[in-house]
Amino acid sequence: MSFFNTKEGQSENWKKYEKVLLRFLFLYFFIQAVPLDWKFYRDLFSINWLELPFFDLFKLSTYSPQFFSLTGYANWAVVLIIAIAGTFVWPLVCKDQKTDYHKLYYLLRVILRYRLAIGIIAYGFIKLFPLQMPYPSLSNLHTNYGDFLPWKIYFHTLGIAQPYEVFLGAVEVLAGLLLLCRRTTTFGAGIILGFTGNVFIANLSYHAGQEVYSAYLSLIAAVLFAYDVPRLYRLLILQQYTLANKFQPILHKTFVKARFVLKTLALLFIVLLGFSTYANYKYHPYKIPKTAGLKGSYGYYNVREFKLNNRTIPYSTTDPDRWQNVVFEKWATISIKTARPIQLDNSYGDGFHQQDIDRNYESAGVAGRRYYAYTADTLYKKLQLANKNKHYPAERYSLTYNFLNDSTIVLQGVNGQKDSVYAILDRINKKYLLFEGRRKPIKL
């Protein structure tokens, strides 16, 4: 019989190589997909379900086993070794005649369907509510194209077209929901295989850091899609009359009840994840600092005059000390353009952090500008700046600010080395094609 064509009541026996392959696939994906790590349950039971913290739920949805503190494909290799060993030990522990390979295959597909559904829907939600690729910050708009790492260019390309990002998220969510129904699994797996296959190549090409996980989801989708490949081949290529496989397992009542409970829990988890993702997008996007910026400061500023230790430094694109321009973001971040070399922050800024200084998506993968989180004392008009780049924890400024008018700010104070700093900033009312609208005449 064909490995991918099982029907209840068929009298033919499984071929020996099909049994070996199925045992291997079941063990391999069971270890990969079912949370066996105690740390998963530690995280699960530490969640405050009344608050529904978005990132905690998202972290659960992206579970993958970790062995010996290994990362990436090294964990796959460990699982592979365990699965191969288990494949050959299986007949010694459980007599082959007692193994119902129809039901084993059915159970494997159930595990993969739900694992893939939760994983793909979670990533769909952070695109449906544009969190994964936020709109570029004003500082990023004033960064040279060549000063971005490839992954940041890719994220900005999607981030500036948020309706497209929302569409991509809707496709992922729809495909994941199709997996929850056995009859539409092949449609969902086919969509995901094409979608995450493209994501995998994009991750490789742009060095976006998620190639292992996208490969994992693509692999699961391929295994699920393979179930109907022979029938699709006969129907579409050979153009022969083809019947769908309507395999219906005969399940014990206890298993039916357990399946209902697990299915309900999975659906409830998806609903809670969707709600918490929307709430995070609506109120405090996890990649963007949550503290509002200094009122009236948002904008791009030319540094008209700059003094270091009371020495005036004329405008220069090569002097490492001279500020060239400054950006005040809508949130509590200031970025300063200088010629001083920067040791790049090579992270992806995709973690969740309570402190604004640790929310480094805007500065990760970017050269040419230095990013500072700041706190503002509006009573005494003081700013405390701290570099967001983990390579410069001691780089700080203590400054006073003064608005001379609605477009000029004077900053004065000291840096971390106690050097005095004085700067006059003039806001430039620059217009941006990205902000001026589309599909209509634009005049800058």
WOURNOR-V514402 format. One record per residue. N is the residue number from 0. PSI is psi in whole degrees, -180 to 180 (NA if undefined). Layout:
N:PSI / N:PSI
This chain:
0:160 / 1:140 / 2:-31 / 3:26 / 4:70 / 5:135 / 6:143 / 7:133 / 8:-3 / 9:139 / 10:-20 / 11:147 / 12:155 / 13:143 / 14:155 / 15:-43 / 16:-29 / 17:-39 / 18:-45 / 19:-45 / 20:-43 / 21:-42 / 22:-44 / 23:-48 / 24:-41 / 25:-48 / 26:-44 / 27:-51 / 28:-25 / 29:-44 / 30:-38 / 31:-35 / 32:-34 / 33:124 / 34:104 / 35:-12 / 36:128 / 37:-26 / 38:-28 / 39:-44 / 40:-29 / 41:-46 / 42:-38 / 43:-47 / 44:-7 / 45:-5 / 46:137 / 47:97 / 48:-15 / 49:-31 / 50:-21 / 51:62 / 52:121 / 53:-51 / 54:-29 / 55:-42 / 56:-40 / 57:-40 / 58:-40 / 59:-38 / 60:-19 / 61:23 / 62:139 / 63:144 / 64:149 / 65:128 / 66:133 / 67:34 / 68:22 / 69:161 / 70:162 / 71:-140 / 72:-17 / 73:-37 / 74:-36 / 75:-41 / 76:-40 / 77:-46 / 78:-40 / 79:-45 / 80:-44 / 81:-44 / 82:-40 / 83:-44 / 84:-44 / 85:-32 / 86:-39 / 87:-21 / 88:-29 / 89:-55 / 90:-24 / 91:-30 / 92:-43 / 93:120 / 94:135 / 95:-34 / 96:-24 / 97:-6 / 98:119 / 99:101 / 100:-24 / 101:-50 / 102:-33 / 103:-43 / 104:-40 / 105:-45 / 106:-39 / 107:-44 / 108:-37 / 109:-46 / 110:-46 / 111:-37 / 112:-49 / 113:-36 / 114:-44 / 115:-39 / 116:-49 / 117:-42 / 118:-45 / 119:-34 / 120:-38 / 121:-45 / 122:-28 / 123:-40 / 124:-40 / 125:-3 / 126:-40 / 127:-41 / 128:98 / 129:89 / 130:-37 / 131:-41 / 132:83 / 133:160 / 134:140 / 135:140 / 136:166 / 137:-36 / 138:-41 / 139:-34 / 140:-21 / 141:30 / 142:135 / 143:143 / 144:-40 / 145:-5 / 146:6 / 147:142 / 148:155 / 149:-39 / 150:-33 / 151:-36 / 152:-43 / 153:-44 / 154:-39 / 155:-36 / 156:-41 / 157:-35 / 158:-32 / 159:-14 / 160:68 / 161:-32 / 162:-36 / 163:-40 / 164:-41 / 165:-42 / 166:-44 / 167:-41 / 168:-40 / 169:-38 / 170:-45 / 171:-43 / 172:-45 / 173:-46 / 174:-40 / 175:-41 / 176:-34 / 177:-28 / 178:-21 / 179:-14 / 180:127 / 181:-37 / 182:-24 / 183:12 / 184:-44 / 185:-38 / 186:-48 / 187:-43 / 188:-37 / 189:-43 / 190:-46 / 191:-40 / 192:-44 / 193:-39 / 194:-56 / 195:-24 / 196:-42 / 197:-40 / 198:-41 / 199:-46 / 200:-40 / 201:-40 / 202:-41 / 203:-45 / 204:-39 / 205:3 / 206:50 / 207:-3 / 208:-3 / 209:24 / 210:-33 / 211:-47 / 212:-40 / 213:-34 / 214:-38 / 215:-48 / 216:-39 / 217:-39 / 218:-43 / 219:-44 / 220:-38 / 221:-41 / 222:-42 / 223:-42 / 224:-31 / 225:-22 / 226:-40 / 227:7 / 228:-47 / 229:-41 / 230:-40 / 231:-36 / 232:-46 / 233:-39 / 234:-48 / 235:-34 / 236:-53 / 237:-16 / 238:48 / 239:158 / 240:127 / 241:136 / 242:143 / 243:151 / 244:115 / 245:51 / 246:124 / 247:110 / 248:148 / 249:109 / 250:146 / 251:148 / 252:-37 / 253:-41 / 254:-38 / 255:-42 / 256:-42 / 257:-40 / 258:-40 / 259:-44 / 260:-47 / 261:-39 / 262:-41 / 263:-42 / 264:-39 / 265:-45 / 266:-41 / 267:-41 / 268:-43 / 269:-42 / 270:-46 / 271:-39 / 272:-43 / 273:-43 / 274:-46 / 275:-34 / 276:-44 / 277:-43 / 278:-40 / 279:-42 / 280:-40 / 281:-39 / 282:-38 / 283:79 / 284:131 / 285:-17 / 286:-9 / 287:136 / 288:140 / 289:-18 / 290:130 / 291:148 / 292:171 / 293:127 / 294:130 / 295:4 / 296:-17 / 297:128 / 298:178 / 299:128 / 300:135 / 301:140 / 302:98 / 303:-42 / 304:139 / 305:132 / 306:138 / 307:119 / 308:43 / 309:12 / 310:119 / 311:127 / 312:116 / 313:160 / 314:134 / 315:142 / 316:2 / 317:-19 / 318:122 / 319:-19 / 320:-23 / 321:127 / 322:133 / 323:-49 / 324:163 / 325:144 / 326:127 / 327:121 / 328:172 / 329:-26 / 330:-180 / 331:65 / 332:137 / 333:134 / 334:142 / 335:129 / 336:121 / 337:174 / 338:4 / 339:131 / 340:148 / 341:132 / 342:116 / 343:143 / 344:106 / 345:9 / 346:178 / 347:1 / 348:28 / 349:8 / 350:171 / 351:130 / 352:141 / 353:-38 / 354:137 / 355:-36 / 356:-24 / 357:-11 / 358:91 / 359:19 / 360:-42 / 361:-29 / 362:-14 / 363:138 / 364:22 / 365:133 / 366:175 / 367:-24 / 368:151 / 369:130 / 370:133 / 371:128 / 372:145 / 373:155 / 374:143 / 375:129 / 376:98 / 377:-18 / 378:-47 / 379:3 / 380:56 / 381:145 / 382:134 / 383:113 / 384:140 / 385:130 / 386:133 / 387:-15 / 388:124 / 389:-16 / 390:-10 / 391:59 / 392:-22 / 393:-3 / 394:106 / 395:161 / 396:143 / 397:110 / 398:150 / 399:152 / 400:152 / 401:124 / 402:107 / 403:-35 / 404:-168 / 405:-1 / 406:8 / 407:129 / 408:138 / 409:125 / 410:136 / 411:135 / 412:-146 / 413:156 / 414:-173 / 415:-21 / 416:11 / 417:19 / 418:137 / 419:142 / 420:137 / 421:129 / 422:138 / 423:122 / 424:130 / 425:121 / 426:135 / 427:119 / 428:71 / 429:141 / 430:148 / 431:134 / 432:-34 / 433:-30 / 434:-20 / 435:-6 / 436:173 / 437:161 / 438:34 / 439:156 / 440:137 / 441:132 / 442:120 / 443:NA
